[in-house]
Amino acid sequence: MPVLTARAAGVRRRRHWLFRDLDVAVEPGELVAVVGPPGSGRTTVLLSLAKRFRLAAGNVTAEGRVALGYVPEVTAPEPVFTVTEHVRERLSLLGRRRREADGVDLLGLDPDKKGRDLSPYEKQVLGLVLAQLERPAVIALDGLDEGLDQREQAALLEHLTGIAATGPAVLLTAREIGPALVTTVIHLGAEHPSTDAPVEAAGDGAQPVPAEEVAADRAAGGEQTETADGEAGADEGER
């Protein structure tokens, strides 16, 4: 049974469609990548699927909690909090005991390192640590390849794969990603989507395809519903 479903979902900014007609069903344990160049609307699609962005058309339904990992300018770490203090604060907000922080797997992070001193990779990892505290059905994070070198990207993907293996689905954005690394690719184009783009943006119909089909093309060449009356405004940008 899908933990996240989008039907004919679309977001527009003023008179311009950022994307529309997006249909996707995400099963537990799947990794779904929203891929495209800067300005193609990756973050908007991610936040829309995470039910944090108002839709102009269609709906998004989630079976269970959708938790945000690291999304710059939305879930950035507190500069003066240590990693452990971030965990304690999140536990408190969730109505859980702060002392539970002692048993939380920090995925290799220094517990005493402050938010202002975290590298882009460490911010992503902290986002995953905090998101998992919510016991979500889906985790969404932005910018797999933003500021991370190849080694860090591989390490982060290893964490994501491990998390997905325990049940939650994972949504992520990237400029590019190897199709073999994920289950499904939602590929956004700019003005002229590439020939292997299974999803087109900027007013065209949007459809995801299984990642293996993208690879083949390259080889040849708790129920919650987000509708058009959702939460966040559509003028927040189109990253």
DOVEX-806494 format. One line per 8 residues: number of its first residue (from 0); their letters; for each residue z, x, y of C-alpha. Coordinates in nm, 2 decimals, m for minus. Layout:
N
NUM) A) Z,X,Y | ...
This chain:
239
0) MPVLTARA) 0.00,0.00,0.00 | m0.10,0.15,0.34 | 0.19,0.26,0.57 | m0.04,0.24,0.87 | m0.35,0.03,0.93 | m0.58,0.01,1.24 | m0.83,m0.28,1.27 | m1.10,m0.27,1.53
8) AGVRRRRH) m0.86,m0.07,1.75 | m0.98,0.04,2.09 | m0.85,0.19,2.42 | m1.02,0.18,2.75 | m0.94,0.35,3.08 | m1.07,0.14,3.37 | m1.43,0.07,3.27 | m1.46,0.35,3.01
16) WLFRDLDV) m1.39,0.31,2.64 | m1.20,0.61,2.51 | m1.26,0.48,2.16 | m1.31,0.15,2.00 | m1.38,m0.02,1.66 | m1.14,0.22,1.48 | m1.06,0.10,1.13 | m0.84,0.32,0.92
24) AVEPGELV) m0.58,0.27,0.64 | m0.33,0.55,0.58 | m0.15,0.57,0.25 | 0.19,0.73,0.19 | 0.16,1.11,0.15 | m0.18,1.14,0.32 | m0.27,1.38,0.60 | m0.50,1.24,0.86
32) AVVGPPGS) m0.66,1.46,1.12 | m0.79,1.34,1.46 | m1.04,1.62,1.55 | m1.25,1.68,1.86 | m1.30,1.89,2.17 | m1.08,1.88,2.48 | m1.12,1.55,2.67 | m1.25,1.36,2.36
40) GRTTVLLS) m0.93,1.15,2.34 | m0.75,1.31,2.05 | m0.40,1.25,2.20 | m0.49,0.90,2.30 | m0.60,0.81,1.94 | m0.29,0.98,1.80 | m0.05,0.79,2.03 | m0.24,0.46,1.97
48) LAKRFRLA) m0.20,0.50,1.59 | 0.17,0.59,1.65 | 0.21,0.27,1.85 | 0.29,0.45,2.17 | m0.02,0.35,2.36 | m0.15,0.01,2.47 | m0.46,m0.11,2.29 | m0.74,m0.29,2.48
56) AGNVTAEG) m0.87,m0.43,2.15 | m0.77,m0.46,1.79 | m0.43,m0.39,1.64 | m0.23,m0.12,1.46 | 0.03,m0.22,1.19 | 0.29,0.01,1.05 | 0.51,m0.05,0.74 | 0.81,0.14,0.84
64) RVALGYVP) 0.90,0.38,1.13 | 0.64,0.59,1.30 | 0.81,0.91,1.43 | 0.67,1.15,1.68 | 0.68,1.52,1.61 | 0.59,1.76,1.89 | 0.36,1.59,2.15 | 0.35,1.80,2.47
72) EVTAPEPV) 0.47,1.61,2.78 | 0.61,1.34,2.55 | 0.85,1.50,2.32 | 0.90,1.85,2.46 | 1.23,2.02,2.38 | 1.52,2.02,2.62 | 1.51,2.37,2.79 | 1.88,2.44,2.77
80) FTVTEHVR) 1.96,2.28,2.42 | 1.97,2.50,2.12 | 1.79,2.40,1.80 | 2.12,2.28,1.65 | 2.20,2.08,1.97 | 1.86,1.91,1.95 | 1.94,1.81,1.59 | 2.29,1.68,1.68
88) ERLSLLGR) 2.16,1.48,1.97 | 1.89,1.32,1.76 | 2.14,1.23,1.49 | 2.37,1.07,1.76 | 2.08,0.87,1.89 | 2.01,0.74,1.54 | 2.37,0.63,1.50 | 2.45,0.91,1.25
96) RRREADGV) 2.72,1.16,1.25 | 2.66,1.48,1.44 | 2.82,1.69,1.18 | 2.53,1.61,0.95 | 2.34,1.87,1.14 | 2.51,2.14,0.92 | 2.31,2.01,0.62 | 1.97,1.98,0.80
104) DLLGLDPD) 1.69,2.21,0.69 | 1.57,2.38,1.01 | 1.25,2.51,0.83 | 1.33,2.87,0.93 | 1.42,2.81,1.29 | 1.70,3.01,1.46 | 1.97,2.75,1.51 | 2.09,2.91,1.83
112) KKGRDLSP) 1.75,2.95,2.00 | 1.71,2.74,2.32 | 1.43,2.51,2.38 | 1.29,2.71,2.67 | 1.26,3.02,2.44 | 1.07,2.85,2.16 | 0.71,2.95,2.09 | 0.44,2.68,2.05
120) YEKQVLGL) 0.48,2.72,1.67 | 0.85,2.68,1.69 | 0.82,2.37,1.91 | 0.60,2.21,1.64 | 0.85,2.30,1.37 | 1.14,2.16,1.57 | 0.94,1.84,1.62 | 0.90,1.81,1.25
128) VLAQLERP) 1.27,1.87,1.19 | 1.37,1.60,1.44 | 1.10,1.35,1.32 | 1.23,1.38,0.96 | 1.58,1.27,1.07 | 1.43,0.93,1.14 | 1.33,0.89,0.78 | 0.99,0.77,0.88
136) AVIALDGL) 0.70,0.63,0.70 | 0.46,0.82,0.93 | 0.50,1.14,1.14 | 0.25,1.21,1.42 | 0.21,1.55,1.60 | m0.03,1.68,1.86 | m0.21,2.01,1.88 | m0.21,2.18,1.54
144) DEGLDQRE) m0.42,2.46,1.68 | m0.29,2.47,2.04 | m0.13,2.81,2.11 | m0.09,2.89,1.74 | m0.26,3.18,1.57 | m0.42,3.15,1.22 | m0.10,3.25,1.04 | 0.11,3.00,1.23
152) QAALLEHL) m0.14,2.72,1.17 | m0.14,2.80,0.80 | 0.25,2.80,0.80 | 0.26,2.47,0.99 | 0.01,2.31,0.75 | 0.23,2.43,0.47 | 0.52,2.25,0.62 | 0.31,1.93,0.68
160) TGIAATGP) 0.18,1.93,0.32 | 0.54,1.97,0.19 | 0.66,1.68,0.40 | 0.37,1.46,0.29 | 0.45,1.54,m0.07 | 0.79,1.37,m0.02 | 0.63,1.04,0.09 | 0.56,1.02,0.46
168) AVLLTARE) 0.20,1.02,0.59 | 0.12,1.27,0.86 | m0.11,1.22,1.15 | m0.22,1.53,1.35 | m0.47,1.64,1.61 | m0.67,1.96,1.63 | m0.99,2.09,1.79 | m1.11,2.18,1.44
176) IGPALVTT) m0.97,2.18,1.09 | m1.10,2.26,0.74 | m1.18,1.92,0.58 | m1.03,2.05,0.25 | m0.69,2.07,0.41 | m0.65,1.70,0.49 | m0.72,1.36,0.33 | m0.92,1.20,0.61
184) VIHLGAEH) m1.08,1.32,0.93 | m1.13,1.11,1.24 | m1.38,1.32,1.43 | m1.42,1.24,1.80 | m1.72,1.36,1.99 | m1.77,1.42,2.36 | m2.08,1.28,2.52 | m2.29,1.38,2.21
192) PSTDAPVE) m2.09,1.37,1.88 | m2.19,1.63,1.63 | m2.39,1.53,1.33 | m2.10,1.56,1.09 | m1.88,1.34,1.31 | m1.77,1.04,1.10 | m1.61,0.88,1.41 | m1.78,0.85,1.75
200) AAGDGAQP) m1.59,0.79,2.08 | m1.67,0.70,2.44 | m1.79,0.34,2.37 | m1.94,0.39,2.02 | m1.81,0.24,1.70 | m1.53,0.45,1.54 | m1.50,0.50,1.17 | m1.31,0.76,0.97
208) VPAEEVAA) m1.44,0.92,0.65 | m1.27,1.10,0.36 | m1.24,1.47,0.43 | m1.44,1.56,0.13 | m1.74,1.37,0.27 | m1.72,1.57,0.59 | m1.72,1.89,0.38 | m2.02,1.78,0.18
216) DRAAGGEQ) m2.21,1.71,0.50 | m2.14,2.06,0.63 | m2.24,2.21,0.30 | m2.58,2.03,0.33 | m2.57,2.09,0.69 | 0.90,m0.26,0.84 | 0.61,m0.43,0.96 | 0.53,m0.36,1.32
224) TETADGEA) 0.21,m0.44,1.49 | 0.06,m0.28,1.80 | m0.20,m0.50,1.96 | m0.40,m0.51,2.29 | m0.07,m0.61,2.46 | 0.12,m0.29,2.34 | 0.37,m0.06,2.50 | 0.22,0.23,2.70
232) GADEGER) m0.03,0.21,2.98 | m0.39,0.32,2.93 | m0.41,0.53,3.24 | m0.19,0.81,3.09 | m0.49,1.03,3.03 | m0.76,1.09,2.77 | m0.66,1.42,2.61
